[in-house]
Amino acid sequence: MPAMVGFFAALGKAAGYTAATALLGGAILYSDGAISVRVKEHKPDGTNIYLPVPAMLASAAASFIPECHLRQFREQAGPHLPLIQAAIEGLRNSPDGELVEVKNSREYVRVVKRGGTLYVDVESDSEHVRVSLPLRTVSRIVARLAATGPGS
């Protein structure tokens, strides 16, 4: 019987270490926040999608864009990248509040900055879409796209 007690004690420790590692990994992964997309159709049995993605993964994904595509992007957007980066920094340093609100008979669009995150809400007759995007992540992705040379 003492062998069984020792086995279950070891099993309990292993489960505890595994849970702690998973919690720590999740905390690190979400330390930069999350990009989230929510889409809800306004009809019976309509689609309701919620997709949270750790912002850290989105930043890392930019490292996997093939250099030929990055080069093409830089050729087309290159002259405007400093302006884009300055605008993002300006948004990051600006006070919280509503940035854009557009209403017409069919749609309502609202862009709000709260904390370090942009929230975009689009409401139409057929659906409601909400996207949240940490500005720090946008800044990192733009910096990666703007970097020159292979492996930058």
Residue pairs with C-beta under 8 A, 6 or more apart in sequence:
28 56
29 54
29 56
29 57
30 54
30 55
30 56
31 56
32 54
32 55
32 56
32 59
32 134
32 136
32 137
33 55
33 116
33 117
33 134
33 136
33 137
34 52
34 53
34 54
34 55
34 132
34 134
35 52
35 53
35 54
35 55
35 58
35 131
35 132
35 133
35 134
35 137
36 50
36 51
36 52
36 53
36 130
36 131
36 132
37 49
37 50
37 51
37 129
37 130
37 131
38 49
38 50
38 51
38 128
38 129
38 130
38 131
39 47
39 48
39 49
39 127
39 128
39 129
40 46
40 47
40 48
40 49
40 127
40 128
40 129
41 47
41 48
41 126
41 127
42 125
42 126
42 127
42 128
43 126
46 127
55 134
55 136
55 137
58 137
58 141
59 137
59 140
59 141
59 144
62 140
62 141
62 144
62 145
63 144
65 144
65 145
67 150
70 145
73 145
74 81
74 145
74 146
74 148
77 84
77 145
78 146
81 142
81 145
81 146
84 142
85 139
85 142
85 143
85 146
88 135
88 138
88 139
88 142
89 139
91 99
91 113
91 118
91 135
92 116
92 135
92 136
92 139
94 113
96 112
96 113
96 114
96 115
97 112
97 113
98 110
98 111
98 112
99 111
99 112
99 113
99 118
100 109
100 110
100 111
101 109
101 110
101 111
102 108
102 109
102 110
103 109
106 124
106 125
107 122
107 123
107 124
108 121
108 122
108 123
108 124
109 120
109 121
109 122
109 123
110 119
110 120
110 121
111 118
111 119
111 120
111 121
112 118
112 119
112 121
113 119
113 135
116 134
116 135
116 136
117 132
117 133
117 134
117 135
118 132
118 133
118 135
118 138
119 130
119 131
119 132
120 129
120 130
120 131
120 132
120 133
121 128
121 129
121 130
122 128
122 129
122 130
144 152
